Amino acid sequence: MWNANRYSDDSWYQTVNPKKSKAKNKDSKFNRVTGRLFILSAPSGAGKTTLRHAILDRFPEMIYSVSYTTRKPRPGEKNGKDYYFIKNEEFKKKIEKDQWAEWAKVHGNYYGTPAEFLDKGLALGFDILLEIDVQGAILILERYPESITIFIMPPSLKILMKRLEER
């Protein structure tokens, strides 16, 4: 028989209604606080960045994982906001030290997601959003199989090609 007094401390309500909870994300199976990892993935030019901005505007408590790259910044990009822009040598040292949750070399440039940022953030209960390519998403899913994936298809191949040409 259900007993309303059993939940007088409001813990049950907080578990099923996380918006009212002061804890981040309570995982009742393990009785610990965990964050969720959201992977936003698509081919280059499909609209990942536009969707990322919309998600973060809608869910301001979500943390965006800023990727690292060795490519040159595009006009308007800011170090630490859009990417962390580092030199090839520094990126390769991080590969040797196994500091990436995922990394890839694309069009001659390295891109990567720092493992320590994800591991610490998730352990502290933060929801984290990644904006990465399909190759990176597959690697993240191998390491974090409980991740929630969002894949974007471009409106058409013609539109995708036009967007890439305009970059």
N, C-alpha and C positions, 0 to 999 in steps of 0.2 A: 504494500500500500504506500502511495506517495505521501510524504510528509512535508508540508510547506515550511515548517520550522527548520528542517534540515538545511535549507538554503537561506537562512536568515542573514548570513553575511554577504549575500548578493553575489557570491562567487560563481554560482551556476549561470546567472544572468549574464555576468561579464564574460563567461566562456562562450556562450552562444551568441552574444551580441557584442563583438569586439569594439564597436564604436563607443560603447559606454564603459569599456574596461580601461583601467589605468595601466594594466600590464600591456605589453606589446602583443604578441601572439602566443597564447597559451596552448601548448600541445599536450592535451590531457593524456595521451597514450604514454608519454614519457614524463609527464608532470614537470615540464621545463618550459622556459620561454625561448621561442625560436622565431627567426624572421623568415620571410618568404622571398624567394628569388624569382623575379619576372624577367624573362628573356624576350626582348623585342628584336625580331630578326627579319631581314628582307634582303633582296639584292640591292646593290648600290644604286641610289636614285629612285627607289620605290616610295620613299616618304617616311622613313624611320624617324628622322629628326623632328619632322612636323608632328608626328604622332607622339613622340617622347615629350615634347613641350606640352601638348594637350593633356597627357596623362599626369605629368607633374603639376600642372595647373589645377587639375581636378583632385589630385591626391597629394597635397603639399607635404604630408608627413613621410612620403616615400623618398628614399635616398637614391640619387642617380650615381651609378658607378662610372666615373670618368675614365675612359680608356687612355692608354699611352700609345704614342705613335712616333715614328722617326721621320714622317713626312713633314714638309713645310706647311705652316699654317695657311689656310685660305683667307681671303679678305674678310675681316670681321670676326674671325675666330680668336678666342682668348685662351691662353695657357691656363690650365687648371679648371676651366669651365667647359670648353668643348672637347679638349684633349689635353694631356700632358705631353708636350713636345720635347723629346729627348734625342740625344745623339745615338747613332748605331752602336757605338762601343758600350754605352750605358745599358742599352736594351739587351745586347748580347751577354753582358755580365749577369743580368737578371735571369736570362735563360739558363746560364751555367749554374746559378744558385737555386734553380727551380722555384722562382718567385712568381711565376705566372699561373693563373687558373686556366688560361688559354692564351695562345698567341699564334700569329700567322704572318707570313710575308706575302703581301699583296701588292702587285704592280711595283715591285722593288722596294717597298717600305714595310717596316714591321708595325704590327698592331698587337696590343695585348691588354689583358685584364689582370690586375694584381690580385693574387690569391689571398694575401693577408687582409686586404680591405673587405673582401667578401666573407671570409671566415669569421673575422671579428664582428662585422656588422650583423651577420645572421645570428651569431652566438649571443649578441646583445639584444636581439629581438627586433631588429629593424627590417622593414621590407625594402628590398633593393631592386632597382630597375637597371638592366643592362641593355644597351643598344649595340648589337653586334651583327656581323654578317652570318650567313648560314653555316659556314665552316666553323666559326667560333661557337655558335649555338650548339652544334653537335658535340664539341669538346666540353663545353660547360655541362651539358646533360650527362655526359659520362661521369663527371666529377660530382655533380649535384643533381641526381636523378629526380628529386622531388620538385624541381623547378617548374614554373608555369610558363609555357611558351606562347608567344603571340607572333604569328608569321604574317607578313603583309605581301600581298601580290600586287604588282604594279597594274594600273588600269589597262594598259596594253603594252605590247613590245614597242610599238611606234612611239608612244609617250615616254617610255623608259629611255629609249635611245635619244630622244630629244633632250630630256633632262640631263643625261650624261654628257651630251655634246655642249650644253650650256655651262657646264662646270669649268 
